[in-house]
Each structure stands twice: as structure tokens, then as C-alpha cells.
Amino acid sequence: MVVTRFAPSPTGYLHVGGARTALFCWLMARRHKGKFILRIEDTDQKRNTPTAAQQVINDLRWLGIDWDEGPDPDDLTRSIGPHGPYLQSRRRNIYDKYLQKLLDLGKAYYCFDTPEELQNLRQKAQTHKKTFLYPRPDKFPDAEDLEKARADGRPIAVRFAMPCREIVIDDVVRGRVTFAAGEFGDFIIRKSDGFPTYHFACVVDDELMQVTHVIRGQEHLMNTPLHQALQQALGFRIPVYAHMSVTVSEGGGKLSKRERANTFLQFIKNNTHRINLNALARTGHLTPSELDAFLNGQSAPDGPLITAMAEHLGVHLPEINLIDFLHSGYLPEALINFLALLGWNPGDNREIMTKDELIAAFDLERLIKANSLFDRQKLIAFNTEHMRLVEPIKLLDHFKNYLRAHDSPLAQADDAILAQLLKACAGARTLADVENKCKFIFIDKIEFDPKAVIKVLKKPDAPDLLAQSRTALAQLHPWNENSIRQAIEMLCKKNNVGLGKVAQPLRVALTGTAVSPPIADSLVLLGKQKTLKRIDAALQFLKHEEYGD
């Protein structure tokens, strides 16, 4: 049976690159009717955050990726499957057993170096222009040495005695990769805090969880010789390895969480003269000195704080973490489709594919070695198409989830209204586009876009046509799409003008901008009383503009 796993470290929001890894592992398992395991690698006590594991789980569930074994999504302390716990921090007794086996076999040894001593060794290697390899002692420390180290309060870690021989990795994507003897030194497998390192824990877990295929990013290729040496020392199976290509941004670099901070910093530097920095600091819950340190490149606030400050200034940041795509109004179906085609192809010219179609077509042999481009315009095109294809009831669920995710005023609307909004905005690129076109319905006071005022409302015939529209609409009964459309058409005919001459002034009067759903839909959604009230406000606004009140 094919068994794959996704094993994120809970250090923050799930990066889109990690989501791609999870997707490929999931597709492989589903294609072969195997098992997909979610394992949380939380042994790094310094980098882990208390809520990050739950956030990773929430992100995967939003994307539509489920697991056969792993933490219970509603209670991380509980396990689903026979190989738990699935949080590595709860498996220390398991790792200790295999660690002791290596010690007993003479394939691992204790070491007691302080950070300062290790730094001195690295500096010596650098001085001699050599790659640092830990100097293996002639005699491994024994029980007496261990007790003395404890008594002296020295750090106690365990290193694996790396065999000095050539290591050959057979990789599905990279082919045969050979690493020379002596290229790797003895490495730590248990840290001084008692937790195993990533290398040791993942090798033990992959064996015990019966993982058959390890699919991960290209950056892990250099870890594979270490893992294979551990597997051989412990008598474990060697799984099939597939190291995926790197996904690069449109600028040519790796997709990085730092990209959001850099975009925000650049905006501030370009607009410092018109930004109230004290107000910005309050929005980001920062002191003025903390904001100053950020602006000078000395530190970076957490992602959510940068997002809050960017929203305050109306700055669009590039989506990097999975939650960013949710907040930008992308559909999970579109994102899955897009990510699947980064470093893989189905063997034909298909691009728009459902999840079931991706599962049926997935084959590790079709992974591509070359780097893939994260083309944001292509993602928008994919999302536009999936907005059209997804079932209305599912689209409504996605819209509600999107609105709740950032506390939109539209989240208070009932399902019938939201369904109308989606229907009225058919052809929208994202759920954010739908919200932006429709949020005027739930705003008490309209702020007029100066560009729309100049372009539309200040046209010579606009005030008169708007006043005529007000009179015609006030007499209208019943208030529905057909009656509104007929009234507007009659007004156009009466004045011998095109639809835009009547519809655009109405649109700006009702929404404050020149963008909205079709005008009849907008009026129906807004309701008769609000429509008349907003037209009156627009006419009053134009009167004040004319006389300079």
C-alpha cells in the first residue's frame, strides 16, 4: 500500500510551498487508494508557537485536504490512526528507544560541547578555508564521562557517527545522486534539551508509520544522505524519494514570507510624507520605537500585524501563506488546481481540472525537474474559471467563509441575499471582487470617489438625469428587477440617450464608485427606500459642489 505523509513544523501560518507539498503527497495517496498521514514535527521548542499547529490544520481543511492518520482536527491531543501520537513532542519515549539502540551499537555517541566551543571549531575551519565537520573523538564518551558532564553542568547531546563512505540516492525527480565519502560529518540526533532533531525523528517516524513515499521540496535533497545513513544503521526500509522542483516568484527568487514585509516597507518608504506613523504604529500594536526598528530593517513584526497595518493603508500585499489566499478571496478548488501544475503536468494540454481529475491523472513520474513560476495572473484566471464552475451552494459556503475570515459587514447578511450577490456578480474574478462590488449595500453613509464624481456625476446632463431617475423610481411598484429595468429603459428612450447615461450616475449615487453589479440588481439588493435616500444625498452633494457650500 502507498503511504505518504506531510510533516510540517508549526512555526507560523502554512506557506503556499508547504501546501503544494501536502497536495502532492495527498494526490499520490488518493491516486493509489493508499494512506495520507499528517504528522506535526514540533520538536523545535524555540521556533514552535502554541497556536500554529491548529492553524496548519485549519489551512489544510480549508484547502480540502483530509488525512487518514494524524491529529484529530478538533482535539490535537487525540490521534486518528494506529501509529500515534502524531505530534512528535509526544513521542520522546519512542525516539529514546531507537537512540539507545544506536548508542549500544556504537553508531552514536554523547557530546558535551558548549555553543562557544562549537563556534570556535567553526571559526578554525573557516580560517583554514575548510568545510566544518565535527571532529569525532578517538574514544566515545562512556558512562563515567556522562556523569562528569552532568556534574559540571555541561550541555549533553547525542551525535550520529556518520559512515565515511559514498552514498547514492535514487530520486524519482533528480535521478541518481551521488554524495562523496566524507562529505558529511557527525550530526546531532538528540539536542541538549532532550528533544530529537528533525533528522532523527522523521527517520524513526517514517519507519514506524510505514511511509513508502517521501515527497518533499528540493531543499531537502541534502538531508537525504543523512536520513539514508540512519535508516541503514537502524535496519529500516528506505522509502521512495521524490524531491520536487523549486517554485519561484515573478522576480526570480524563492517565494518567501519576507516578500510581504518587503512590499509593505517599500510602500511606506515611497509614501512617508503622507503617512501618520503614530497611527500606523497603533494599528500594528507597536510602540513608535518598534515601528522605527521595522522601518530600518532591524526587525519584522508578526505577519498578522503587517497585514493589519497594510489594510489600514490600503496596501495589497502578495499572497504567501495559505490564509492570505483565503483573505484575498481565492477558491480552494482554484488554488489546488494551480498548485498541482507547479512542477507537474497531467501529460496532456489540460489546465482547468477538478480535484477528482487531478487524482485520476497524478503520477510521480510526471514531476518536472525544472523550476516552476508562480504566475499570479494565471492563478487569477484559474480562479475566475472556478468561480464559474463550482456549484452555487458550494460557492455560497466559500463566500460565507471568506466574509467571516475578515469580519466583513456582509457576513451579517442571510444566505438568500448572499446568493443574490453572487448571482449578480457572475464573472467576478475573486470573492473579494464580489464583496467590493456589493459592500455598498451594508454601508450607512456613502463616500464618493473623487474620480467617479468628475468622470460621471459632474457631466452636464448627469444631475438632471439623476433627478429624473429619482422621480421614476419613486413611483415604481412593484420593486423588482424587471420593473426597474423597464423604468430605466423608458427614461433612456424619453431622453434619447444610451443606458450608460442613466445607469452610471445612478451607480455612483448608490455606491460611491463607478463599479457595482448590474444596475437593476444593485437597486433590488439595496431596496427602494435606501435607493431613494442615496439619490437624494447625491443630488444634495452635487448642489453643494455647485454652490461651494
Secondary structure, 3 states (H helix, E strand, C coil): CCEEEECCCCCCCCEHHHHHHHHHHHHHHHHCCCEEEECECCCCCCCCCCCHHHHHHHHHHHHCCCCCEEEECCEEEEEECCCCCCEHHHCHHHHHHHHHHHHHCCCEEEECCCHHHHHHHHHHHHHCCCCCCCCCCCCCCCHHHHHHHHHHCCCCEEEECCCCCCEEEEECCCEEEEECCCCCCCEEEECCCCCECHHHHHHHHHHHCCCCEEEEEHHHHHHHHHHHHHHHHHCCCCCEEEEECCEECCCCCECCCHHHHHHHHHHHHHCHHHCCHHHHHHHCCCCHHHHHHHHCCCCCCCHHHHHHHHHHHCCCCCCCEHHHHHHCCCCHHHHHHHHHCCCECCCCCCCCCCHHHHHHHCCHHHECCCCEECCHHHHHHHHHHHHHHCCHHHHHHHHHHHHHHCCCHHHHCCHHHHHHHHHHCCCCCCHHHHHHHHHHHHCCCCCCCHHHHHHHHCCCCHHHHHHHHHHHHHCCCCCCHHHHHHHHHHHHHHHCCCHHHHHHHHHHHHHCCCCCCCHHHHHHHHCHHHHHHHHHHHHHHHHHHHHCC
